[in-house]
Amino acid sequence: MTQLLERIGGRPKGRHDVEDSEHCLDPCQVANDFIVRGEVHGQRITGLQANKLTYLAHAWMLALHDQPLIRGGF
């Protein structure tokens, strides 16, 4: 099935080639950005909250663009 989709130009969901990882971000950078944004708006973001927000942002990126937001795992 994968070979057929590649021949017709499609990609199966969840498959990410090496080229895709070039634009991926470090998960710590994404989590830190959520923490900083929270501080700017007067909200304290805990490490667990930052981890959850990073996970959700990664999920949204996969769902909307079929591209990973972060490299590596959680």
Number of C-alpha atoms within 10 A of each C-alpha: 8 10 11 10 11 11 10 8 8 11 16 12 10 11 11 13 9 6 8 14 15 10 12 15 15 13 20 13 12 20 22 16 14 21 19 15 14 15 12 10 8 9 11 14 18 13 13 10 14 20 19 14 17 23 19 12 16 20 17 15 15 15 13 8 10 17 21 22 23 23 15 11 7 9
